[in-house]
Amino acid sequence: MANPGYGKKSAPDQEPRTGRDFVHLPAREASIAGYLDRLDGEADMSIKTLAKHLPYGQCAIGTALNNLSAAGHLRRVRRPVTVDGCPRWVWHTFFSRTARDDV
């Protein structure tokens, strides 16, 4: 599990899960997307953690996550937070089995 407030966030209004959700993606991206889809909410989605659980290296996973983002399944949003009185910018990652436009 990720630290509270971080980790996987599911996007709203997704289509129901089917066996053909990621067939339009290359094999590696489809495999990683299927794994991410089955993760619980707030699960750690960092490249290092995914590399520990999947048969791909960190570089391959980073590339696959970028491709999933381009395909509309991942959305990374940068938001300001305050930790121990210090302002920081963090990335929140939203996953959707339903591909979406970058709007």
C-alpha positions, 0 to 999 in steps of 0.5 A: 500500500502507498502512503495515505493519499497516494497510490492508485486512484480509479477514475469514475464512470468506467465500463464494467470489466471484460476480458477484452478491455486492453486488447487494443494495446501491445502485449506488455502494456496490456499485461501491465494494464490488466495488473493495474486494473486488478489492484486495490485502491490506494495500492502503490503504483510506483515503477520500482514496486511494479518491477518487483511484482511484474516480469519487466524491468523498471525502464520497460515499466516506465515506458509502458506507463507512458504508453498507457498514459498516451492511450488514455488509461493513465492520467497523471495530475500534479497537485500541491500538498503540505507535508509537515508545514512544507509545501510540495508538488506531488503526482496523483495517478488515476487509472481507468480501464476505459480509455479517455481523452486528455481533457 
